[in-house]
Amino acid sequence: MIVAWTRRTRKKYYKMGKEKRSMSEFILELKDVVKTFGGVTALDGVQFQLKRGEIHALMGENGAGKSTFIKVITGVHQPDSGLMLLEGEKITLRSTEDSAKLGIAAIYQHVTAFPDLSVTENIFMGQEIKTKLGIYNWKLMTKRAKELIEPLSKNIDVSKPMSMLSVAQQQLVEIAKALSRDARILIMDEPTASLSKRECEELYQITEHLRDEGVSIIFITHKFEDMYRLATRVTVFRDSKYIGCWDVDKISNQKLIGAMVGRELTQMYPSKKARIGDTVLRINNISKEGYFKQVSFDVKKGEILGLTGLVGAGRTEVCQSIFGIMTPDSGTIELEGKQVSIKNPIDALQLGIGLLPEDRQTQGLINELPIYQNVSSANMNSFIKAGKLDVNAEEQKAIELCQKIQLKAKDISAPPSSLSGGNQQKVVFAKLLNCDLKVLILDEPTKGIDVGAKYSIYEIMNELTANGYAIIMVSSEMPEVLGMADRIVVMRSGRVVGQFDTQGTTQEMILEASLKHESDRREG
């Protein structure tokens, strides 16, 4: 029988001699777990083993079974067959309440908080502390919330509503909530997907602190950087199956990618086909008070220009200015040698400039509309004949573009939300290709996308440049910038601090340009 995991049992557990609490090497095991939904197999004989005090990375493409795996461990779904063992003993989880009682908690990529309620209210939702009279003891809950939050962050006011916190801070509140329930197993689902480099490093330190406190952690990620920074072992799922488990320091990138995608990728980035031509777009000393100052660069036909720098450097704002979302206070923009005025996105599209935004969910897709209408949404006028929308022409064009970019969708009448992250991004690409463009601005085009889908996006980018498109690619991932860009522009604090030809450039050189600039500013 498994006893509920409370503060009392936790203290007793850690006071035990090591030999007494190590009857089983693993705190959690899944053996031959199967879960089906109708005729679809979501988990097909999955294996998993989590050691005590371990950070264990779980990787796999979208659709590999990771989400169902989380829901089985947390009691949302019950497996059709197979065994789940906790401390070597069989357990059955019929609800999330069952898993919480046993010290199992999950922090999801998209935080499921109550935005209008305070941090304290979110932490104690469903486990409110009451006085002897049965009244909520807000004084004690506030005190306890501060005690839980302070080791994680000194900058979170527990009286503030969740809506006033950043994504990173909201995740820390979710961690505090898990700790308030004395979690001994913590599942972290893509926690770094929306974080800056600095926020990632802070989360890494907190995760390591939790491990040192005895919490066992399953860290689900697409990022190799997360895995190498934190994990000692990595398990890979593919097509709902367990593929293997390896020590992180004993597996190569290529072997890991091969395990994830089911085929060998001989290189992380596809070979380029394009021949670079004349300058298409030139940015001359554009400035926007509070965002960026005297920014200049150009991009040529058939070229990928990488725009990189730390979060807050002004990269996105520069791209939004080129696309007409905001207007620069000064400076000029030239397209094919002629100065142009771009006051709004319609102007930009008519001139042949398109933007793939950083947040595809809120800025790139309309999930209330079917895929084919998303594809046509940026150029609806081309489907209007005699004052009426030609739906057949609209659908046929969408099918043609979806085939061109190898979109995996069973039905283009389905909403984009039915697709994986990589295929959702392809829908946004298809929407842009439906316009007559010369320049594509791609803001973090592979953000939140698994490694196999990334390669597919890279192939689309190379195909576009081979067809004469000029691409500006904003990316926070320096390996991606070095692997895909022909030239690199580095920004910091709203200024361009370096420009490099990619050949011969290293990550260290890009970092040095940024850091040297900051040092020069301090000395000046």
C-alpha positions as CSV (number, residue, x, y, z in Angstrom):
1,M,0.0,0.0,0.0
2,I,1.3,3.5,-0.9
3,V,0.9,6.1,1.8
4,A,-0.2,9.6,0.9
5,W,2.8,12.0,0.5
6,T,2.5,14.6,3.2
7,R,4.9,16.8,5.1
8,R,5.1,14.2,7.9
9,T,5.7,11.3,5.5
10,R,8.2,13.4,3.6
11,K,10.3,14.2,6.7
12,K,10.1,10.5,7.8
13,Y,11.2,9.5,4.3
14,Y,14.3,11.7,4.2
15,K,15.3,10.7,7.8
16,M,15.4,7.0,6.8
17,G,18.7,5.4,6.2
18,K,19.6,5.4,2.6
19,E,19.6,1.6,2.5
20,K,16.0,1.5,3.8
21,R,14.6,3.8,1.2
22,S,16.4,2.4,-1.7
23,M,14.7,-1.0,-2.0
24,S,13.9,0.0,-5.6
25,E,16.5,1.9,-7.6
26,F,13.6,3.9,-9.2
27,I,11.1,6.2,-7.6
28,L,8.8,5.8,-10.6
29,E,8.5,3.1,-13.3
30,L,6.2,2.6,-16.2
31,K,6.2,-0.9,-17.8
32,D,4.5,-1.8,-21.1
33,V,1.9,1.0,-20.7
34,V,-0.8,1.1,-23.5
35,K,-3.4,3.9,-23.9
36,T,-5.8,4.1,-26.8
37,F,-8.5,6.6,-27.8
38,G,-11.0,4.9,-30.1
39,G,-8.9,3.4,-32.8
40,V,-5.9,5.6,-32.1
41,T,-3.0,4.3,-30.0
42,A,-1.5,7.2,-28.0
43,L,0.9,5.1,-26.0
44,D,2.1,1.7,-27.4
45,G,3.9,-0.4,-24.7
46,V,5.8,2.6,-23.2
47,Q,8.7,2.1,-20.7
48,F,10.0,4.7,-18.4
49,Q,12.2,4.7,-15.3
50,L,12.9,7.7,-13.0
51,K,15.6,7.6,-10.4
52,R,15.4,9.4,-7.1
53,G,16.8,12.9,-7.1
54,E,17.3,12.7,-10.9
55,I,16.6,15.2,-13.6
56,H,15.5,13.0,-16.5
57,A,14.9,14.5,-20.0
58,L,12.1,13.2,-22.1
59,M,12.3,14.1,-25.8
60,G,10.4,13.3,-29.0
61,E,8.6,15.0,-31.9
62,N,5.1,16.4,-31.5
63,G,2.7,13.5,-31.5
64,A,5.3,11.1,-30.0
65,G,3.1,10.5,-27.0
66,K,4.6,12.8,-24.4
67,S,1.4,14.6,-23.6
68,T,-0.5,11.4,-23.0
69,F,2.4,10.1,-20.9
70,I,2.1,13.1,-18.6
71,K,-1.7,12.7,-18.3
72,V,-1.3,9.0,-17.4
73,I,1.3,9.8,-14.7
74,T,-0.9,12.6,-13.2
75,G,-4.1,10.5,-13.3
76,V,-5.9,12.4,-16.0
77,H,-6.0,9.3,-18.2
78,Q,-6.0,5.7,-17.0
79,P,-3.9,3.2,-19.1
80,D,-5.6,0.3,-20.9
81,S,-2.8,-2.0,-19.8
82,G,0.7,-2.0,-18.3
83,L,2.1,-1.3,-14.9
84,M,2.9,1.9,-13.0
85,L,5.2,1.5,-9.9
86,L,6.0,4.0,-7.2
87,E,8.8,3.1,-4.9
88,G,8.6,-0.4,-6.4
89,E,4.9,-0.9,-5.6
90,K,2.1,-1.0,-8.1
91,I,-0.2,2.1,-8.1
92,T,-3.4,2.9,-9.8
93,L,-4.3,6.6,-10.4
94,R,-7.9,7.3,-11.1
95,S,-7.7,11.1,-10.8
96,T,-5.3,14.0,-10.5
97,E,-6.2,14.0,-6.8
98,D,-4.8,10.5,-6.5
99,S,-1.5,11.6,-8.1
100,A,-1.3,14.8,-5.9
101,K,-1.7,12.7,-2.7
102,L,1.2,10.6,-3.8
103,G,3.4,13.6,-4.4
104,I,3.2,13.8,-8.2
105,A,2.7,17.2,-9.9
106,A,3.0,18.7,-13.4
107,I,3.8,22.1,-14.7
108,Y,2.5,22.6,-18.2
109,Q,4.0,24.6,-21.1
110,H,0.9,26.8,-21.1
111,V,0.3,27.8,-17.5
112,T,-3.3,26.9,-16.4
113,A,-3.7,29.7,-13.8
114,F,-6.6,31.9,-12.8
115,P,-5.4,35.3,-14.2
116,D,-7.6,37.5,-12.1
117,L,-6.8,35.8,-8.8
118,S,-3.8,36.6,-6.7
119,V,-0.6,34.5,-6.5
120,T,-1.6,33.3,-3.0
121,E,-5.1,32.3,-4.2
122,N,-3.6,30.4,-7.2
123,I,-1.1,28.5,-4.9
124,F,-3.8,27.4,-2.5
125,M,-6.7,26.8,-4.9
126,G,-8.4,23.6,-3.8
127,Q,-6.3,23.3,-0.6
128,E,-7.2,26.5,1.3
129,I,-6.1,26.8,4.9
130,K,-9.0,27.5,7.2
131,T,-9.4,28.6,10.8
132,K,-11.1,26.5,13.5
133,L,-14.3,28.3,12.6
134,G,-14.0,27.2,8.9
135,I,-13.1,30.6,7.6
136,Y,-10.3,31.0,5.1
137,N,-7.1,32.0,7.0
138,W,-5.7,34.5,4.5
139,K,-3.0,35.7,6.9
140,L,-1.5,32.2,7.2
141,M,-1.9,31.4,3.5
142,T,-0.2,34.7,2.5
143,K,2.7,33.9,4.9
144,R,3.0,30.4,3.6
145,A,2.8,31.7,0.0
146,K,5.7,34.0,0.7
147,E,7.7,31.2,2.2
148,L,7.2,29.1,-0.9
149,I,7.9,31.8,-3.4
150,E,10.9,33.5,-1.8
151,P,13.4,30.6,-2.5
152,L,12.3,30.7,-6.1
153,S,12.1,34.5,-6.7
154,K,12.5,37.7,-4.7
155,N,10.5,39.7,-7.2
156,I,7.0,38.2,-7.0
157,D,4.4,39.9,-4.9
158,V,2.0,37.2,-3.7
159,S,-0.8,39.7,-3.5
160,K,-0.7,40.6,-7.2
161,P,-3.0,38.9,-9.7
162,M,-1.4,36.3,-12.0
163,S,-2.2,38.4,-15.1
164,M,0.5,40.9,-13.9
165,L,3.3,38.4,-13.9
166,S,5.5,37.3,-16.8
167,V,5.4,33.8,-18.2
168,A,8.6,32.9,-16.3
169,Q,7.1,34.2,-13.0
170,Q,3.8,32.3,-13.6
171,Q,5.8,29.1,-14.0
172,L,7.6,29.8,-10.7
173,V,4.1,30.2,-9.1
174,E,3.2,26.8,-10.5
175,I,6.4,25.3,-9.0
176,A,5.5,26.9,-5.6
177,K,2.0,25.4,-6.0
178,A,3.5,21.9,-6.5
179,L,5.8,22.4,-3.5
180,S,2.9,23.4,-1.4
181,R,1.5,19.9,-2.1
182,D,4.9,18.4,-1.1
183,A,5.6,17.1,-4.6
184,R,8.4,14.5,-4.8
185,I,8.0,13.9,-8.5
186,L,7.7,17.0,-10.7
187,I,7.0,16.9,-14.4
188,M,8.0,20.0,-16.3
189,D,6.5,20.3,-19.8
190,E,8.5,22.5,-22.2
191,P,9.1,25.0,-19.4
192,T,11.8,27.0,-21.3
193,A,9.8,27.3,-24.6
194,S,8.8,31.0,-24.0
195,L,11.6,32.1,-21.8
196,S,14.6,34.4,-22.5
197,K,18.2,33.2,-22.0
198,R,18.3,34.8,-18.6
199,E,15.0,33.4,-17.5
200,C,16.1,29.9,-18.8
201,E,19.3,30.1,-16.6
202,E,17.2,31.2,-13.6
203,L,14.9,28.2,-14.2
204,Y,17.9,25.9,-14.6
205,Q,19.2,26.9,-11.2
206,I,15.8,26.5,-9.5
207,T,15.4,23.0,-11.1
208,E,18.8,22.0,-9.8
209,H,17.9,23.3,-6.4
210,L,14.8,21.2,-6.4
211,R,16.8,18.1,-7.4
212,D,19.2,18.8,-4.5
213,E,16.2,19.0,-2.2
214,G,15.3,15.4,-3.2
215,V,12.6,16.2,-5.9
216,S,12.8,13.8,-8.9
217,I,12.1,15.7,-12.1
218,I,10.9,14.7,-15.6
219,F,12.0,17.5,-17.9
220,I,10.2,17.4,-21.3
221,T,11.9,19.5,-23.9
222,H,12.8,20.0,-27.6
223,K,16.0,21.9,-26.7
224,F,19.3,20.1,-26.6
225,E,20.6,23.0,-24.5
226,D,18.1,22.1,-21.7
227,M,19.0,18.4,-21.9
228,Y,22.8,19.0,-21.7
229,R,22.5,21.7,-19.0
230,L,20.3,19.7,-16.6
231,A,19.7,16.0,-17.4
232,T,21.8,13.0,-16.5
233,R,19.7,10.6,-18.7
234,V,17.4,11.1,-21.7
235,T,14.5,9.0,-22.9
236,V,13.1,9.3,-26.4
237,F,9.5,8.5,-27.6
238,R,8.6,8.2,-31.2
239,D,5.2,7.4,-32.8
240,S,3.7,6.6,-29.3
241,K,6.5,4.1,-28.6
242,Y,9.5,3.9,-26.3
243,I,12.7,4.1,-28.4
244,G,15.4,4.1,-25.8
245,C,17.1,5.6,-22.7
246,W,20.7,6.9,-22.7
247,D,23.1,8.6,-20.4
248,V,23.3,12.2,-21.7
249,D,27.1,12.2,-21.8
250,K,27.2,9.0,-23.9
251,I,24.9,9.9,-26.8
252,S,25.7,12.1,-29.8
253,N,23.4,14.7,-31.3
254,Q,23.1,12.7,-34.5
255,K,22.1,9.5,-32.7
256,L,19.5,11.3,-30.6
257,I,18.0,13.1,-33.6
258,G,17.9,9.8,-35.4
259,A,16.0,8.2,-32.5
260,M,13.5,11.1,-32.4
261,V,12.7,11.4,-36.1
262,G,13.2,7.7,-37.2
263,R,15.7,8.5,-39.9
264,E,19.3,9.7,-39.9
265,L,19.8,13.4,-40.4
266,T,23.3,13.6,-41.6
267,Q,23.4,17.3,-40.7
268,M,21.3,19.6,-38.5
269,Y,20.8,22.1,-41.4
270,P,20.1,21.4,-45.0
271,S,22.5,22.5,-47.8
272,K,21.8,25.8,-49.4
273,K,20.7,26.0,-53.0
274,A,20.3,29.7,-53.6
275,R,22.5,32.1,-55.6
276,I,22.7,35.4,-53.8
277,G,21.8,38.4,-56.0
278,D,21.3,42.2,-55.7
279,T,20.1,44.0,-52.7
280,V,16.3,43.9,-52.3
281,L,15.7,45.7,-49.0
282,R,17.9,48.3,-47.4
283,I,17.3,49.8,-43.9
284,N,18.9,53.2,-43.4
285,N,19.4,54.5,-39.8
286,I,15.9,53.9,-38.6
287,S,15.1,54.9,-35.0
288,K,12.1,54.5,-32.7
289,E,12.3,56.2,-29.3
290,G,12.3,53.6,-26.6
291,Y,12.9,50.6,-28.9
292,F,15.9,51.0,-31.3
293,K,18.3,53.6,-32.6
294,Q,20.0,54.2,-36.0
295,V,19.6,50.6,-37.2
296,S,21.0,49.9,-40.7
297,F,21.4,46.7,-42.7
298,D,20.4,45.2,-46.0
299,V,19.3,41.9,-47.4
300,K,19.9,40.5,-50.9
301,K,17.9,38.3,-53.2
302,G,18.3,34.6,-52.4
303,E,19.9,35.5,-49.0
304,I,19.1,34.6,-45.4
305,L,20.1,37.4,-43.1
306,G,20.2,36.3,-39.5
307,L,19.1,39.0,-36.9
308,T,20.2,37.9,-33.4
309,G,20.8,39.3,-30.0
310,L,19.5,39.0,-26.5
311,V,15.7,39.2,-25.7
312,G,14.9,43.0,-25.5
313,A,17.6,43.9,-28.1
314,G,14.9,45.5,-30.3
315,R,14.9,42.8,-33.1
316,T,11.2,42.2,-33.1
317,E,10.4,45.9,-33.0
318,V,12.7,46.6,-36.0
319,C,10.9,43.8,-38.0
320,Q,7.5,45.2,-37.0
321,S,8.6,48.6,-38.3
322,I,9.6,47.2,-41.6
323,F,6.2,45.5,-41.8
324,G,4.3,48.6,-40.8
325,I,3.1,47.5,-37.4
326,M,4.9,50.5,-35.9
327,T,6.4,53.5,-37.7
328,P,10.0,54.6,-37.2
329,D,10.6,58.2,-36.0
330,S,13.4,58.7,-38.4
331,G,15.4,56.9,-41.1
332,T,14.4,55.4,-44.5
333,I,13.5,52.0,-46.0
334,E,14.4,51.2,-49.6
335,L,12.9,48.4,-51.7
336,E,14.8,47.5,-54.9
337,G,16.6,50.9,-54.8
338,K,13.5,53.0,-54.2
339,Q,12.5,54.7,-51.0
340,V,9.2,53.4,-49.7
341,S,6.6,54.5,-47.1
342,I,5.2,51.7,-45.0
343,K,2.4,53.0,-42.7
344,N,0.7,49.7,-42.0
345,P,0.9,45.9,-42.8
346,I,-1.3,46.4,-45.9
347,D,1.3,48.7,-47.4
348,A,4.0,46.2,-46.6
349,L,2.1,43.3,-48.2
350,Q,1.3,45.4,-51.3
351,L,5.0,46.2,-51.6
352,G,6.0,42.5,-51.3
353,I,7.1,42.3,-47.7
354,G,5.6,39.6,-45.4
355,L,6.0,38.8,-41.7
356,L,5.8,35.5,-39.9
357,P,5.3,36.6,-36.3
358,E,6.9,35.2,-33.2
359,D,3.7,34.1,-31.6
360,R,1.9,32.1,-34.3
361,Q,-1.1,31.3,-32.0
362,T,-2.2,34.9,-31.4
363,Q,-0.6,36.8,-34.3
364,G,-0.3,34.3,-37.2
365,L,-3.3,32.0,-37.0
366,I,-7.1,32.3,-36.7
367,N,-8.0,29.1,-34.9
368,E,-11.8,29.8,-35.4
369,L,-11.3,29.4,-39.1
370,P,-10.4,26.3,-41.1
371,I,-6.9,25.8,-42.4
372,Y,-7.7,26.8,-46.0
373,Q,-9.2,30.1,-44.9
374,N,-6.2,30.8,-42.8
375,V,-4.0,30.3,-45.9
376,S,-6.2,32.7,-48.0
377,S,-6.7,35.3,-45.2
378,A,-3.8,37.6,-46.2
379,N,-5.0,37.8,-49.9
380,M,-8.7,37.3,-49.9
381,N,-9.3,39.8,-52.8
382,S,-7.6,37.4,-55.3
383,F,-10.5,34.9,-54.8
384,I,-13.4,37.4,-55.3
385,K,-15.0,37.2,-58.7
386,A,-18.0,39.4,-59.7
387,G,-18.3,40.5,-56.1
388,K,-18.5,36.9,-54.7
389,L,-15.9,34.7,-53.0
390,D,-14.9,31.8,-55.1
391,V,-14.6,29.1,-52.4
392,N,-13.5,26.4,-54.8
393,A,-10.6,28.5,-56.0
394,E,-9.8,29.4,-52.4
395,E,-9.7,25.7,-51.4
396,Q,-7.7,24.6,-54.5
397,K,-5.0,27.3,-53.9
398,A,-4.8,26.2,-50.3
399,I,-4.3,22.6,-51.3
400,E,-1.6,23.6,-53.8
401,L,0.3,25.6,-51.2
402,C,-0.1,23.0,-48.5
403,Q,1.3,20.3,-50.9
404,K,4.2,22.6,-51.8
405,I,5.3,23.0,-48.2
406,Q,4.4,19.3,-47.3
407,L,1.8,20.2,-44.7
408,K,0.6,17.1,-42.9
409,A,-3.2,17.7,-42.5
410,K,-5.9,15.1,-43.0
411,D,-8.5,17.8,-43.7
412,I,-7.9,21.5,-44.6
413,S,-11.4,22.2,-43.3
414,A,-10.1,21.5,-39.8
415,P,-8.8,24.3,-37.6
416,P,-5.1,24.9,-37.3
417,S,-5.3,24.0,-33.6
418,S,-5.7,20.3,-34.8
419,L,-2.1,20.4,-36.1
420,S,1.3,19.9,-34.5
421,G,3.4,23.0,-33.8
422,G,5.5,22.5,-36.9
423,N,2.5,22.1,-39.2
424,Q,0.8,25.2,-37.6
425,Q,3.9,27.1,-38.6
426,K,3.7,25.7,-42.1
427,V,0.1,27.1,-42.4
428,V,1.5,30.6,-41.6
429,F,4.2,30.0,-44.3
430,A,1.4,29.0,-46.8
431,K,-0.5,32.2,-45.9
432,L,2.5,34.3,-46.8
433,L,3.2,32.3,-50.0
434,N,-0.3,33.1,-51.1
435,C,0.9,36.7,-51.5
436,D,3.2,38.1,-54.1
437,L,6.2,38.7,-51.9
438,K,9.9,39.6,-52.4
439,V,11.0,39.8,-48.7
440,L,10.0,37.4,-45.9
441,I,10.6,38.4,-42.3
442,L,10.6,35.3,-40.1
443,D,10.5,36.1,-36.3
444,E,11.7,33.0,-34.4
445,P,10.4,30.6,-37.1
446,T,11.2,27.4,-35.2
447,K,10.2,28.5,-31.7
448,G,8.4,25.6,-29.9
449,I,8.9,23.2,-32.8
450,D,10.5,19.7,-32.5
451,V,13.8,18.8,-34.2
452,G,12.3,17.0,-37.2
453,A,9.8,19.8,-37.9
454,K,12.6,22.3,-37.6
455,Y,14.5,20.6,-40.4
456,S,11.4,20.7,-42.6
457,I,11.1,24.5,-41.9
458,Y,14.7,25.0,-42.8
459,E,14.1,23.1,-46.1
460,I,11.2,25.5,-46.9
461,M,13.4,28.5,-46.2
462,N,16.1,27.2,-48.5
463,E,13.6,26.5,-51.2
464,L,12.2,30.0,-50.9
465,T,15.7,31.6,-51.2
466,A,16.4,29.4,-54.2
467,N,13.3,30.9,-55.8
468,G,14.6,34.4,-55.2
469,Y,13.1,35.4,-51.9
470,A,15.1,37.5,-49.5
471,I,14.7,36.3,-45.9
472,I,15.3,38.1,-42.6
473,M,15.4,35.5,-39.9
474,V,15.2,36.6,-36.2
475,S,16.5,33.9,-33.9
476,S,17.7,33.6,-30.3
477,E,19.3,30.3,-31.1
478,M,22.9,31.0,-32.2
479,P,23.5,27.5,-33.7
480,E,20.4,28.1,-35.9
481,V,21.7,31.5,-37.0
482,L,25.1,30.1,-37.8
483,G,23.6,27.1,-39.5
484,M,21.1,28.9,-41.7
485,A,22.1,32.5,-42.3
486,D,24.5,33.8,-45.0
487,R,25.2,37.0,-43.0
488,I,24.5,37.9,-39.4
489,V,23.5,41.2,-37.7
490,V,23.8,41.4,-34.0
491,M,21.7,43.8,-31.9
492,R,21.9,44.8,-28.3
493,S,19.9,47.5,-26.4
494,G,18.3,48.7,-29.6
495,R,21.5,49.1,-31.6
496,V,23.4,47.1,-34.2
497,V,26.6,46.1,-32.6
498,G,28.1,43.8,-35.2
499,Q,27.7,42.4,-38.7
500,F,29.4,39.1,-39.8
501,D,29.7,36.8,-42.8
502,T,28.6,33.5,-41.4
503,Q,31.6,31.6,-42.8
504,G,34.3,31.7,-40.2
505,T,32.1,33.2,-37.5
506,T,31.6,31.4,-34.1
507,Q,29.2,31.7,-31.3
508,E,32.0,33.2,-29.2
509,M,32.6,36.0,-31.7
510,I,28.9,36.9,-31.7
511,L,28.8,37.0,-27.9
512,E,32.1,39.0,-27.8
513,A,30.6,41.6,-30.1
514,S,27.7,42.1,-27.7
515,L,29.7,42.0,-24.5
516,K,32.5,44.3,-25.8
517,H,29.9,46.9,-26.9
518,E,28.4,46.8,-23.4
519,S,31.8,47.1,-21.8
520,D,32.7,50.1,-24.1
521,R,29.5,51.8,-23.0
522,R,30.3,51.4,-19.3
523,E,33.8,52.7,-19.8
524,G,32.6,55.6,-21.8
